[in-house]
Amino acid sequence: MPSTDTIVYFVSLSLAVAAASLTIDVVVDQVRAAYHDAFARAVAGGRSLPLLIPYSLLGTFIVPTLWLSVPHVRWPAFYHTRWLVVGFSIAFNVHIARNSSCTNIAISYVTGLIAAWGILTTLHLLVWSRPQFDAARAVRSSASSDPALVKNPKVTRPPNKDAFHWQPFPADAPFLDRLGWAADLVMSFRGIGWNWSITSVPRPRMPCRVRPNDPVDFEPMSRTSRSGAEICLTEGEFVRKRIFTIAMVWLITDFCSILVIRDPYFLLGPDHAHELPPHLRAIPAGLLLAYREFLVITSLLCILCGIFSLNDLAQYWLLKAWCPSRSGLWLHPTYFGGFSSVLDRGLSGFWGGFWHQTFRHQFLAPVTWAIETGYIKSGSQVAIISGTFISFLQSGFLHSFGSLSSIPETKTWRPVIFFLLQAVGMYLQDTLRIQIRRFVPKPHIAIARTANFLFTLGWLYCTAIFFIDDVTSAGFAFAEVLPVSPLRWLGFGRASDSWFRWDRDCFPKWHRGQHWWESGLAW
């Protein structure tokens, strides 16, 4: 969101009043009101826009999907127009990130993430790869049972090998069929059910060349991948695990939100002076930093787990009812891997195995393209180092857009520094491991795992401050992601807090802009 003089003035004025106050309650109410009023004035003055549907999705989803729906394998002249789409997507999404936000802090941050993802996925699908030439999706070829829906819990792979077949781009099909294929492609973050699926999830055999109606080979597919991501074998297991996850992370997130709101650091941000409340004054500075980092990382981990689980349930039932050809339990592996990846590989395992791999393909796409075109040799040190640093640079870019679209004034370089430091840490740990094994070729597995865990924990502790400061300055404490608060209903939290957390800003409403294209459902 643009840092207009009006917004800076009103927010700074309210922050000054809040900081001088003696009670946390006044700080909370003053800052929340400042953000709301600042954005409302910006929208009323025509300087900003809310997140608008469909306008805000033009460069991320609508235009790229429409372009991908037009056959171009045998039409080279049209294929070259992809550069116009790429240019439009970059320019439009930068415009959205700079000029759109929301009075709901969580959605204001997501607005920038959507814009950044639109740029990355457009580059991935239109520059770094050729979907109409190479991509294919797995489609159910009969009314048979789900290949991952089996009664025997000991079965580790789907038994019905002919239940799905590969479908390349249907160039000769009606427009709506082509549009559905393209929309499925654009919305497939991890490539699940496509022949370009990421490697960290259970997946069928990826064919080198795909012909229409080739059967999907489930023979090498196991229930759990090497990184710990897993699929469910029965519908009951799938529903139980997702609902249990939602319930657990709901309570943990609720507890963390109550603690966060009692710390002025989270309310005012790292760039505003504040006095510690009595319950935090006795904590040493190092432990206080660890406490704050733990709160933020735990909250974000729980929020993501809850969103992913809810999304899995919604997608599974919607696809089963409206698009059964793309429905299957094996299409919904878990987003996070096992913690054993951290113990076995250290920081590389944390980011490459344990943490969610939602944007893995988009992050690796430039280096993958360079390898496939012969600019970089596969498996070389150059390929490994460039792949790591370019991936984390793009991750920093993605999160900096979330910072950019937030209502408060933020420093967008912070997430970039944080993610680049993760690449440095991975390179440093690999170098240390090589040097140590010159003297201890085969260290005991318990010692190696302990060292990996301690290095990962220490590196994240030392570097996470950049990310914590960024999300805090973006208004993390005011991001109401839970509609109801069980703990506040039980009497915890502020006396003035309501157990129903969502207000009217959390629900869509009709917005009429200065131009007809700036009208639509708004958040």
C-alpha positions as CSV (number, residue, x, y, z in Angstrom):
1,M,0.0,0.0,0.0
2,P,1.4,3.5,-0.8
3,S,2.9,5.4,2.1
4,T,0.9,8.5,1.5
5,D,1.4,11.5,3.8
6,T,-2.1,11.2,5.1
7,I,-1.7,7.6,6.1
8,V,1.7,8.2,7.8
9,Y,0.3,11.2,9.6
10,F,-2.8,9.5,11.1
11,V,-1.0,6.3,12.0
12,S,2.0,8.1,13.6
13,L,-0.3,10.4,15.5
14,S,-2.3,7.5,16.9
15,L,0.8,5.5,17.7
16,A,2.2,8.4,19.6
17,V,-0.9,8.6,21.7
18,A,-1.0,4.9,22.2
19,A,2.7,4.7,23.2
20,A,2.2,7.3,25.9
21,S,-0.7,5.4,27.3
22,L,-0.4,3.4,30.5
23,T,-2.7,0.5,29.5
24,I,-2.4,-2.1,26.9
25,D,-6.1,-1.8,26.2
26,V,-5.7,1.8,25.0
27,V,-2.7,0.8,22.8
28,V,-4.8,-2.0,21.1
29,D,-7.8,0.2,20.4
30,Q,-5.8,3.2,19.3
31,V,-3.6,1.4,16.9
32,R,-6.5,-0.7,15.4
33,A,-8.5,2.5,14.9
34,A,-5.5,4.3,13.3
35,Y,-5.0,1.6,10.7
36,H,-8.7,1.4,9.9
37,D,-9.1,5.2,9.6
38,A,-6.0,5.6,7.6
39,F,-7.0,3.1,4.9
40,A,-10.6,4.3,4.9
41,R,-9.4,7.8,4.2
42,A,-7.1,6.5,1.4
43,V,-9.9,4.6,-0.3
44,A,-12.3,7.5,0.0
45,G,-9.7,9.8,-1.5
46,G,-9.1,7.5,-4.4
47,R,-5.5,6.8,-3.4
48,S,-6.0,3.1,-2.6
49,L,-8.2,0.2,-3.5
50,P,-9.4,-2.7,-1.4
51,L,-8.8,-6.3,-2.5
52,L,-11.3,-6.5,-5.4
53,I,-12.8,-9.5,-7.1
54,P,-12.4,-9.8,-10.1
55,Y,-10.2,-6.8,-10.7
56,S,-7.3,-7.7,-8.3
57,L,-7.0,-11.2,-10.0
58,L,-6.6,-9.9,-13.6
59,G,-2.8,-10.2,-13.6
60,T,-2.6,-13.2,-11.3
61,F,-5.2,-15.6,-12.7
62,I,-7.7,-14.3,-15.3
63,V,-5.4,-13.0,-18.1
64,P,-2.8,-15.8,-17.9
65,T,-5.5,-18.5,-17.8
66,L,-7.3,-17.1,-20.8
67,W,-4.0,-16.9,-22.7
68,L,-3.2,-20.5,-21.8
69,S,-6.6,-21.6,-23.0
70,V,-5.8,-20.6,-26.6
71,P,-3.9,-23.4,-28.6
72,H,-0.5,-22.2,-29.7
73,V,1.5,-25.4,-30.2
74,R,0.9,-25.1,-34.0
75,W,0.6,-21.3,-33.9
76,P,4.1,-19.9,-33.2
77,A,3.0,-16.3,-33.9
78,F,0.5,-16.4,-31.1
79,Y,3.0,-18.1,-28.8
80,H,5.2,-15.0,-29.0
81,T,2.4,-12.9,-27.5
82,R,3.2,-14.5,-24.1
83,W,5.6,-11.6,-23.5
84,L,2.7,-9.2,-23.6
85,V,1.0,-11.3,-21.0
86,V,4.1,-11.5,-18.8
87,G,4.7,-7.7,-19.1
88,F,1.0,-7.0,-18.2
89,S,1.1,-9.5,-15.2
90,I,4.3,-7.9,-13.8
91,A,3.1,-4.3,-14.2
92,F,-0.5,-5.0,-13.0
93,N,0.5,-7.0,-9.9
94,V,3.1,-4.4,-8.9
95,H,0.3,-1.9,-9.2
96,I,-2.0,-4.1,-7.0
97,A,0.7,-4.6,-4.3
98,R,1.4,-0.8,-4.2
99,N,-2.1,0.5,-4.3
100,S,-4.4,-2.2,-2.7
101,S,-4.9,-3.3,0.9
102,C,-7.6,-4.1,3.4
103,T,-8.7,-3.0,6.8
104,N,-8.4,-6.6,7.8
105,I,-4.7,-6.9,8.5
106,A,-4.5,-10.6,7.4
107,I,-6.1,-9.9,4.1
108,S,-4.0,-6.8,3.5
109,Y,-0.9,-9.0,3.7
110,V,-2.4,-11.7,1.6
111,T,-3.2,-9.1,-1.1
112,G,0.5,-8.6,-1.7
113,L,1.2,-12.4,-1.6
114,I,-1.4,-12.9,-4.3
115,A,0.2,-10.2,-6.5
116,A,3.7,-11.7,-6.0
117,W,2.5,-15.2,-6.7
118,G,0.9,-14.0,-9.9
119,I,4.2,-12.7,-11.1
120,L,6.1,-15.9,-10.2
121,T,3.5,-18.3,-11.6
122,T,3.2,-16.3,-14.8
123,L,6.9,-16.4,-15.3
124,H,6.9,-20.1,-14.5
125,L,4.2,-21.1,-16.9
126,L,4.9,-18.6,-19.8
127,V,8.7,-18.2,-19.7
128,W,10.4,-21.0,-17.8
129,S,8.2,-23.8,-19.1
130,R,5.9,-24.7,-22.0
131,P,2.7,-26.3,-20.5
132,Q,0.8,-26.8,-23.8
133,F,3.9,-28.7,-25.1
134,D,4.9,-30.7,-22.1
135,A,2.3,-30.6,-19.2
136,A,-0.3,-33.2,-18.5
137,R,-2.7,-33.8,-15.7
138,A,-4.0,-37.1,-14.2
139,V,-7.7,-37.5,-14.9
140,R,-10.0,-40.3,-13.7
141,S,-10.7,-42.6,-16.6
142,S,-13.5,-44.7,-15.0
143,A,-16.1,-44.7,-12.3
144,S,-13.9,-47.0,-10.3
145,S,-13.0,-46.3,-6.7
146,D,-10.4,-43.9,-5.6
147,P,-7.0,-45.5,-6.1
148,A,-6.0,-44.3,-2.7
149,L,-9.3,-45.4,-1.1
150,V,-8.5,-48.9,0.2
151,K,-9.7,-50.8,3.2
152,N,-6.4,-52.4,4.1
153,P,-4.4,-49.9,6.1
154,K,-1.2,-51.8,5.5
155,V,-1.4,-51.1,1.8
156,T,1.2,-48.4,1.0
157,R,0.3,-47.6,-2.6
158,P,-2.9,-47.3,-4.6
159,P,-3.8,-50.7,-6.1
160,N,-5.9,-49.7,-9.1
161,K,-3.3,-48.6,-11.6
162,D,-5.7,-47.9,-14.4
163,A,-8.1,-45.5,-12.5
164,F,-6.3,-42.4,-13.9
165,H,-4.8,-41.5,-17.3
166,W,-2.7,-38.5,-18.4
167,Q,-4.4,-35.7,-20.2
168,P,-2.1,-33.2,-22.1
169,F,-3.6,-29.9,-23.3
170,P,-6.8,-30.7,-25.2
171,A,-6.1,-28.4,-28.1
172,D,-9.0,-29.7,-30.2
173,A,-11.5,-29.6,-27.4
174,P,-14.2,-27.0,-26.9
175,F,-13.1,-23.7,-25.2
176,L,-14.6,-24.5,-21.8
177,D,-12.6,-27.8,-21.7
178,R,-9.4,-25.9,-22.5
179,L,-10.3,-23.2,-20.0
180,G,-10.8,-25.8,-17.3
181,W,-7.4,-27.4,-18.1
182,A,-5.6,-24.0,-18.0
183,A,-7.4,-22.9,-14.8
184,D,-6.4,-26.2,-13.1
185,L,-2.8,-25.6,-14.2
186,V,-2.6,-22.1,-12.9
187,M,-4.2,-22.9,-9.6
188,S,-2.0,-26.0,-9.0
189,F,0.7,-24.6,-6.7
190,R,2.6,-27.8,-6.1
191,G,1.7,-29.6,-9.3
192,I,-0.1,-32.4,-7.5
193,G,-1.8,-34.6,-10.1
194,W,0.4,-33.2,-12.9
195,N,3.4,-34.6,-14.5
196,W,5.5,-31.8,-13.1
197,S,4.6,-32.5,-9.4
198,I,7.2,-31.5,-6.8
199,T,9.4,-34.4,-5.6
200,S,8.7,-33.9,-1.8
201,V,5.2,-35.5,-1.9
202,P,4.0,-39.0,-2.7
203,R,3.4,-39.1,-6.4
204,P,3.0,-41.6,-9.3
205,R,5.8,-42.3,-11.8
206,M,6.5,-39.1,-13.8
207,P,6.7,-40.1,-17.5
208,C,9.5,-38.6,-19.6
209,R,7.0,-38.2,-22.5
210,V,3.3,-38.1,-22.2
211,R,0.8,-39.3,-24.8
212,P,-3.0,-38.8,-24.4
213,N,-4.7,-41.5,-22.4
214,D,-1.5,-43.1,-21.1
215,P,-2.3,-44.8,-17.8
216,V,-0.9,-43.2,-14.6
217,D,1.6,-45.6,-13.1
218,F,1.0,-45.8,-9.3
219,E,3.5,-48.7,-8.8
220,P,6.4,-46.6,-7.3
221,M,4.1,-44.4,-5.2
222,S,4.3,-44.9,-1.5
223,R,2.1,-43.5,1.3
224,T,4.9,-41.3,2.7
225,S,7.6,-39.4,0.8
226,R,11.2,-39.2,1.9
227,S,10.6,-35.8,3.4
228,G,7.6,-37.0,5.5
229,A,4.7,-35.7,3.4
230,E,1.9,-38.4,3.4
231,I,-1.4,-39.2,1.8
232,C,-4.4,-40.8,3.5
233,L,-5.7,-44.2,2.4
234,T,-9.3,-43.9,3.4
235,E,-11.8,-41.0,3.4
236,G,-12.5,-41.5,7.1
237,E,-8.8,-41.1,7.9
238,F,-8.5,-38.1,5.7
239,V,-11.4,-36.3,7.3
240,R,-10.4,-37.2,10.9
241,K,-6.8,-36.0,10.5
242,R,-7.8,-32.7,8.9
243,I,-10.5,-32.0,11.5
244,F,-8.2,-32.9,14.3
245,T,-5.5,-30.6,12.9
246,I,-7.9,-27.7,12.6
247,A,-9.1,-28.2,16.2
248,M,-5.6,-28.3,17.6
249,V,-4.1,-25.4,15.7
250,W,-7.3,-23.4,16.4
251,L,-6.6,-23.6,20.2
252,I,-2.9,-23.0,19.9
253,T,-3.4,-20.0,17.6
254,D,-6.0,-18.6,20.0
255,F,-3.6,-18.9,22.9
256,C,-0.8,-17.3,21.0
257,S,-3.0,-14.4,20.0
258,I,-3.8,-13.6,23.6
259,L,-0.1,-13.6,24.5
260,V,0.7,-11.4,21.5
261,I,-1.8,-8.7,22.3
262,R,-0.1,-8.3,25.8
263,D,3.2,-7.2,24.3
264,P,3.6,-3.6,23.0
265,Y,6.3,-4.8,20.6
266,F,3.7,-6.6,18.6
267,L,1.2,-3.8,18.8
268,L,3.5,-0.9,17.9
269,G,6.1,-2.6,15.8
270,P,9.9,-2.6,16.1
271,D,10.2,1.0,14.9
272,H,8.3,2.6,17.7
273,A,9.6,3.0,21.2
274,H,7.6,1.2,23.9
275,E,7.8,0.4,27.6
276,L,7.7,-3.3,28.6
277,P,4.8,-4.4,30.7
278,P,5.6,-5.8,34.2
279,H,5.3,-9.4,33.2
280,L,8.0,-9.0,30.5
281,R,10.5,-6.7,32.3
282,A,12.3,-9.5,34.3
283,I,13.0,-11.5,31.1
284,P,16.6,-11.2,29.8
285,A,16.8,-9.7,26.3
286,G,18.0,-12.9,24.7
287,L,15.1,-14.9,26.1
288,L,12.6,-12.2,25.3
289,L,13.7,-12.3,21.7
290,A,13.4,-16.2,21.7
291,Y,9.9,-15.8,23.3
292,R,8.7,-13.4,20.6
293,E,10.2,-15.5,17.8
294,F,8.6,-18.6,19.2
295,L,5.2,-16.9,19.4
296,V,5.3,-15.7,15.8
297,I,6.7,-18.9,14.2
298,T,4.3,-21.0,16.2
299,S,1.3,-18.8,15.3
300,L,2.3,-18.8,11.6
301,L,2.8,-22.6,11.5
302,C,-0.6,-23.2,13.1
303,I,-2.3,-20.7,10.9
304,L,-0.9,-22.3,7.8
305,C,-1.7,-25.9,9.0
306,G,-5.3,-24.8,9.6
307,I,-5.7,-23.1,6.3
308,F,-4.2,-26.0,4.4
309,S,-6.3,-28.6,6.2
310,L,-9.5,-26.5,5.6
311,N,-8.5,-26.1,2.0
312,D,-8.0,-29.9,1.6
313,L,-11.4,-30.6,3.0
314,A,-13.1,-28.0,0.8
315,Q,-11.3,-29.0,-2.3
316,Y,-11.8,-32.7,-1.8
317,W,-15.6,-32.4,-1.4
318,L,-16.1,-29.8,-4.1
319,L,-14.1,-31.8,-6.6
320,K,-15.8,-35.0,-5.6
321,A,-19.2,-33.4,-6.2
322,W,-18.5,-31.2,-9.2
323,C,-15.4,-32.5,-10.9
324,P,-15.1,-36.2,-10.0
325,S,-12.5,-36.8,-12.8
326,R,-10.0,-34.7,-10.7
327,S,-11.0,-36.1,-7.3
328,G,-8.9,-38.4,-5.3
329,L,-7.3,-38.7,-1.8
330,W,-3.8,-39.1,-3.3
331,L,-4.3,-35.6,-4.8
332,H,-4.2,-34.1,-1.2
333,P,-0.9,-35.0,0.4
334,T,0.1,-33.0,3.5
335,Y,1.8,-29.7,3.0
336,F,4.4,-30.0,5.8
337,G,6.9,-32.9,6.0
338,G,8.3,-34.8,8.9
339,F,10.6,-33.2,11.5
340,S,13.1,-36.0,10.9
341,S,14.2,-33.9,7.8
342,V,15.6,-31.3,10.2
343,L,17.4,-33.9,12.2
344,D,18.9,-35.6,9.2
345,R,19.7,-32.6,7.0
346,G,19.7,-29.6,9.3
347,L,18.7,-26.2,7.9
348,S,18.4,-27.7,4.4
349,G,15.9,-30.2,5.8
350,F,14.0,-27.5,7.6
351,W,13.3,-25.5,4.4
352,G,13.5,-28.3,1.9
353,G,11.6,-31.1,3.7
354,F,9.8,-30.0,6.9
355,W,8.5,-26.5,5.8
356,H,5.6,-26.3,3.3
357,Q,6.7,-26.6,-0.3
358,T,3.8,-24.6,-1.8
359,F,6.0,-22.4,-4.1
360,R,8.8,-24.9,-4.6
361,H,8.3,-25.3,-8.3
362,Q,8.0,-21.5,-9.0
363,F,11.1,-20.8,-7.0
364,L,13.2,-23.5,-8.8
365,A,11.8,-22.7,-12.3
366,P,14.5,-20.3,-13.4
367,V,17.4,-22.7,-12.6
368,T,15.5,-25.7,-13.9
369,W,15.1,-23.8,-17.2
370,A,18.8,-22.9,-17.3
371,I,19.7,-26.6,-16.7
372,E,17.3,-27.9,-19.4
373,T,18.5,-25.3,-22.0
374,G,22.2,-26.2,-21.2
375,Y,23.3,-23.0,-19.5
376,I,24.0,-24.8,-16.3
377,K,25.1,-28.4,-15.8
378,S,22.7,-30.5,-13.7
379,G,24.1,-31.5,-10.3
380,S,27.0,-29.1,-10.5
381,Q,28.0,-26.8,-7.7
382,V,26.9,-23.9,-9.7
383,A,23.4,-25.4,-10.2
384,I,23.1,-26.2,-6.5
385,I,24.3,-22.8,-5.2
386,S,22.3,-20.8,-7.8
387,G,19.2,-22.9,-7.2
388,T,19.4,-22.2,-3.5
389,F,20.1,-18.5,-3.6
390,I,17.6,-17.8,-6.4
391,S,14.9,-19.7,-4.7
392,F,15.3,-17.8,-1.4
393,L,15.6,-14.5,-3.2
394,Q,12.2,-15.2,-4.8
395,S,10.8,-16.2,-1.4
396,G,12.0,-12.9,0.0
397,F,10.4,-11.1,-3.0
398,L,7.1,-12.9,-2.4
399,H,7.0,-11.9,1.3
400,S,8.2,-8.4,0.6
401,F,5.0,-7.9,-1.5
402,G,2.9,-8.9,1.5
403,S,4.8,-6.3,3.5
404,L,4.3,-3.7,0.7
405,S,0.5,-4.2,0.6
406,S,0.0,-3.9,4.4
407,I,-1.5,-0.7,5.8
408,P,1.3,0.1,8.3
409,E,4.6,1.5,7.0
410,T,7.1,-1.4,6.7
411,K,10.6,-2.0,5.5
412,T,10.3,-4.4,2.5
413,W,14.0,-5.3,2.6
414,R,13.6,-7.2,5.8
415,P,12.1,-10.5,4.4
416,V,14.6,-10.4,1.6
417,I,17.5,-10.3,4.0
418,F,15.9,-13.0,6.2
419,F,15.5,-15.5,3.3
420,L,18.9,-14.8,1.7
421,L,20.4,-15.5,5.1
422,Q,18.8,-18.9,5.1
423,A,20.7,-19.7,1.9
424,V,23.9,-18.5,3.5
425,G,23.2,-20.7,6.5
426,M,22.6,-23.8,4.3
427,Y,25.8,-23.2,2.5
428,L,27.7,-22.6,5.8
429,Q,26.3,-25.8,7.3
430,D,27.2,-27.9,4.3
431,T,30.7,-26.5,4.3
432,L,31.1,-27.2,8.1
433,R,29.8,-30.7,7.6
434,I,32.3,-31.4,4.8
435,Q,35.2,-30.1,7.0
436,I,34.1,-32.1,10.1
437,R,33.8,-35.3,8.2
438,R,37.4,-35.0,7.1
439,F,38.3,-35.8,10.7
440,V,35.1,-37.8,11.7
441,P,34.1,-39.7,8.6
442,K,31.2,-41.5,10.3
443,P,29.8,-39.6,13.3
444,H,27.3,-41.3,15.5
445,I,23.8,-40.7,14.2
446,A,22.6,-39.3,17.6
447,I,25.5,-36.8,17.6
448,A,24.9,-35.8,13.9
449,R,21.2,-35.3,14.5
450,T,21.8,-33.2,17.6
451,A,24.3,-31.1,15.7
452,N,21.8,-30.6,12.8
453,F,19.0,-29.6,15.2
454,L,21.2,-27.2,17.2
455,F,22.6,-25.5,14.1
456,T,19.1,-25.1,12.7
457,L,17.7,-23.7,15.9
458,G,20.7,-21.4,16.4
459,W,20.6,-20.0,12.9
460,L,16.9,-19.4,12.9
461,Y,17.2,-17.7,16.3
462,C,19.9,-15.4,15.0
463,T,18.2,-14.5,11.7
464,A,14.5,-14.7,12.4
465,I,14.5,-11.2,13.8
466,F,14.3,-9.7,10.3
467,F,11.2,-11.7,9.5
468,I,9.6,-11.2,12.9
469,D,10.2,-7.4,12.7
470,D,8.6,-7.4,9.2
471,V,5.4,-9.2,10.1
472,T,5.1,-7.3,13.4
473,S,5.4,-4.0,11.6
474,A,2.8,-5.2,9.1
475,G,0.3,-5.6,11.9
476,F,0.6,-9.2,12.9
477,A,-1.0,-8.7,16.3
478,F,-4.2,-7.4,14.6
479,A,-4.6,-10.3,12.1
480,E,-7.8,-11.9,13.2
481,V,-7.7,-15.3,11.4
482,L,-10.1,-17.0,13.8
483,P,-13.8,-16.2,13.7
484,V,-14.4,-17.2,17.3
485,S,-12.1,-17.4,20.3
486,P,-12.9,-20.3,22.7
487,L,-10.3,-19.0,25.2
488,R,-11.9,-15.5,25.3
489,W,-15.3,-17.1,25.7
490,L,-13.8,-18.9,28.8
491,G,-12.7,-15.5,30.2
492,F,-9.1,-15.2,29.0
493,G,-7.8,-12.1,27.2
494,R,-8.8,-8.5,27.7
495,A,-12.0,-7.8,29.6
496,S,-13.3,-5.8,26.7
497,D,-12.6,-8.6,24.2
498,S,-15.5,-10.3,22.5
499,W,-15.3,-14.1,21.8
500,F,-16.6,-13.4,18.3
501,R,-13.5,-12.0,16.6
502,W,-14.6,-11.1,13.1
503,D,-16.1,-7.7,12.3
504,R,-17.7,-6.4,9.1
505,D,-14.2,-5.9,7.6
506,C,-13.7,-9.7,7.5
507,F,-16.7,-10.2,5.1
508,P,-16.9,-9.2,1.5
509,K,-19.0,-6.2,0.5
510,W,-19.8,-4.4,-2.8
511,H,-17.4,-1.6,-3.7
512,R,-18.2,0.9,-6.4
513,G,-14.9,2.5,-7.7
514,Q,-14.2,5.6,-9.7
515,H,-14.2,3.4,-12.9
516,W,-16.5,0.4,-13.7
517,W,-13.6,-2.0,-13.7
518,E,-12.8,-1.0,-10.1
519,S,-16.1,-2.2,-8.8
520,G,-16.7,-5.6,-7.4
521,L,-16.7,-7.7,-4.2
522,A,-14.2,-6.1,-1.8
523,W,-12.4,-6.9,1.4
